[in-house]
Each structure stands twice: as structure tokens, then as C-alpha cells.
Amino acid sequence: MKRIVSILFNRVFMVALAIILQFSWIFFTLYDFSIRFTFVDIGIRVLSYIVALTVINNWSNPYYKLVWTFTILALPLLGITLYAAFGRSELTKKTQRRMDAVHREISACLKTDTDAIAGLKEADPGVAQQSKYIRDWAQFPLYKNSKTKYYPCGEMMFADMLEAMRRAEKFIFLEYFIIEDGVMLQQILDILKEKVKKGVCVRLIYDDFGCIKTLPGNFGETLRAIGVEYAAFNPFRPILSIILNNRDHRKILVVDGQVGFTGGINIADEYINEKVRFGYWKDAGIEVKGEAVWSLTTMFLEMWNYIKETSEDYLDYLPQIYNKKQNPADGYVQPYSDTPLDHENVGENIYLNIINHAKQYVYIFTPYLIVDNEMTIALQNAAKCGIDVRIVTPDIPDKKLVFLLTQSYYEQLIQNGVRIYQYTPGFIHAKCFVCDDKVATVGTVNLDYRSLYLHFECGVFMYRSQAVMQIKQDALDTIEKSREISLEFCHPSRTERAAPVCALDVI
């Protein structure tokens, strides 16, 4: 009984119920009017054609257009109502204007390093083209005077995150999709509390929906009590709105502008295997030191000033001196972010560029493999051309339905030469690509629709950085611990596909 009561009064349930009631009221009101009045019914049908034409003319994925167009034309009233609530990936015009204003301020602070561009072009013209795409379309520069370190699991990265925060002298910025109370959060809060006492500026951004089931209602009061400034992205309110589609899925920690961390690791105990949920939690992260940290800093400041509706002198957070002796140049590094504000799918296109430029191999870690036609064709064509394409997905998933969708892509990919593995020790949450011993990216971008089209995401693109070979070695080690999927496994009669556990958590 207590469990039922707790579910009924849970914030997720209450908000979801309110949204369902609003959606139902709109739908049945329009339905009632369409039955009573012929002109309303005709108007809805005319509107369905207009909306369908709008969808067709949008700059979006063809599959996405096909599904919405079919739904709108086949079921006009339901299709229009669903599309109005959930179909559009962009933010409201007011929200977008505010974000654009902040972005212009940030862009003015990101300077192009012409020496780095020339050096990469001389070293590898093909990779220079990939870097140019990030520079021109994601608007994040290329850096040479930076150093990277790859982490094959959350617990290893967490140790360095704590050490970096302990050394903070000016500021600590944290931006995470999920934050949950536990060993990981308490150790971080202990450090933040001490740093605030010493005058360090500490700011924290969390996604309200990502934390809706993990944070207590008084979390803001806890942060205020220790002097931490905080902001919740896109608060999950019981109001039907398209902005509910957009979430801040990024994971960023920046300390003094000298060191930054990103990757798949949120602030919750399963990410460092202090809590076991789906076997061993295999994640990945990247540490960046030197000039490239400035891009991670600006990503955080852009989101902070958007949420807070503030403006400040961003260059106050740009270090005047980098310790080049301690952090010598290590290849080329280019952090980037992706947003739903434009029609440029930066995260997906970076992945596609890596696949399409591959000469020898592409190894991929992803928790979800729900790919569109362009990604499917790119993977298959690479494999058909003799490229060693390998993808590692979980063997113990976090969401059964999503996992079944992931497995539905196996047969076609395998038939066309792509090798797929399931990580048998547990759940793999890492989002990594490594290619030809020279190019890699680590970040927050999953191979699914929401991550590629609807979320704020980030990653780090690298060329000949030391992390590249670290990622390759981790990929080979992980594949050794995984089982390769055969075409026999893909047959629907196989019972082994029904084994995974089910969870409803959003990662």
C-alpha cells in the first residue's frame, strides 16, 4: 500500500498525469467539435494537409518525416495533436532568441588558431576537413596546446575529478544530466563546501527531468546552505509544451579553466560501480588539459547564462597562463557541443564523417543502437569496403524495449559485414568512436533519435592525441570480454533475446 501511495504522489506521476489530462482534454474537445460541426471537421482535415506539407519541407530526417506525415494524414486529429505536443525538435521562438543572444556573446570569445589549422592540414588533409566541419558548423575551434587522458571506467575518472576539484583556486563548474544522492555526490559536496569557504566560485547545472526521480525536493536548499550556485535546466512542469522534448544531456566538469572532464559519466553511484544495477557498469570519460578546456568552459557559461538570463564578462574565466611544461601539446583536440536550436545534427555528422573517412577500422561503444538510414548505410558501406567495423552494445540493458529496438538492427548490419558484440559483464554506457589509430571522439552522444536530434550534447574530437590509442586498447579489451552476435541469434525464435532485465530509468 505504501508503494502505491508513493507512486501516486510521486512528482513524475503527478506531472505525467497532468500532461496526459491536458492532452486528452485538447484531443476530445476537438473531436467533439469535429463531430458536431462539419466545418470544424473540414478545417481539421485541411489543417492536416498543411501540417503534413510543413513536416515534409522541414530540414529533418526522412524517416522522421515519413512517420509524422503518415500519422497526420491517416489520423488527422490525433496526428496534429501529437505533432503539436511532441513532434517539433526546436525550442520556442522566445527561448531560441534568448539562447541565440547568449551564443553570439560566447562565439565572440572563441578564437580561431590558424597555426593549429595549418598544422593539421599539413599532417592529414582528410582529418582537417572533419575538423573544419566542427569549426564552421558547430563553431568550436581546433586546439594544439592541449593534452588528453582517456578513462575506461567511471571509478578511475572520478578519482581524478575529485583531485582536480581539491586543487581548485578560482572556479568549479559542473553540468550533469543525472545527479543522485550517494557516495559520489556526498564526496563532491564535501569538497565544494570547503572550496566555497575559500572563495572559490562553484556553479552547478542539472537537468530537471534527468534528476526528477533522483534528487530530493530540498536539494536546492542544500546547495544554497553550502554556498553553491545552481540552476535547473528546463524544469519539468505539468504543462503540455514542446520544450519538454529538449533536455540537457551533457556531462561537464571544469576546474579553473585548466582541466575539464566529459563523457558518459553522471553523478550517481552506479557510474562508479558503488551500486550494482545491471552488472558491471562500463562507462568512458575524457580529461582535457590546456587551451581546449576553454571550449568546455564556454559551453557551461552559455547554458548558465541562458538559464539564469544573465550576461557577464566571459573572459574573466579564461586563464591567462597555461602550464605548458606540465601539459605539453598532445596532438589536436577539438571539444564540441550539439544543440536542438538549429537543423545541424553535429553529433551525428561527426560520427558519419569518422565512418566515411575510415581506411582500416572503426570501433564503436554505444548503449543504444537505434540508427537512421544515413547511419545504417554509412556503417554498411564501410564494412562492404573492407573496413573493420565493430560495435559494442550492452548484454544487460537498462531498458528492455530500447534494447529490443537496438537488437532489431543487428541482422541487417551483420549481413552487410558489420560485427556486433554484447558486453557480457553488464551494461555499457560509453559513447566512443575510434578510427585508424589517429581519430577518436568521446562524449555524451548516444546513437538514438533523442540524443542525435533533441538533446544538448557534447564531446571531444581528437587527432593523434594520446587518448586515441588508449581508446583503441580499451575497445580491444572490451571486445575480448564480449560475445559476438551471429545471424542465428537474430532469428526471432531464439529465446536468449528475452533474457535482459527491464528498467524505466532514463540515462
Buried (B, 14 or more C-beta within 10 A) or exposed (E): EEEEEEEEEEEEEEBEEBBEEBBEEBBEEBBEBBEEEEEBBEBBBEBBEEBBEBBEEBEBBEEBBEEBBEBBBEEBBBBBBBBBBBBBBBBEEEBBEBBEEBBEBBEEBBEEBEEBBEBBBEBBEBBBEBBBBBBEBBBBBBBBBBBBBBBBBBBBBBEBBBEBBEEBEBBBBBBBBBBBBBEBBEBBBEBBBBBBEEEBBBBBBBBBBBBBBBBEEEBBEBBEEBBBBBBBBBEBEBEBEBBBBBBBBBBBBBBBBBBBBBBBBBBBBBBBBBBEBBBBBBBBBBBBBBBBBBBBBBBBBBBBBBBBEEEEEBEEBBBEEBEEEEBEBBBBBBBBBBBBBBEBBBBBBBBBBBBBBBEEBBBBBBBBBBBBEBBBBBBBBBBEEEBBBBBBBBBBBBBBEBBEBBBEBBBEBBEBBBBBBBBEBBBBBBBBBBBBEBBBBBBBBBBBBBBBBBBBBBBBBBBBBEBBBBBBEBBEEBBEBBEEBEEEBBEEEEEEBEEBBEBEBBB
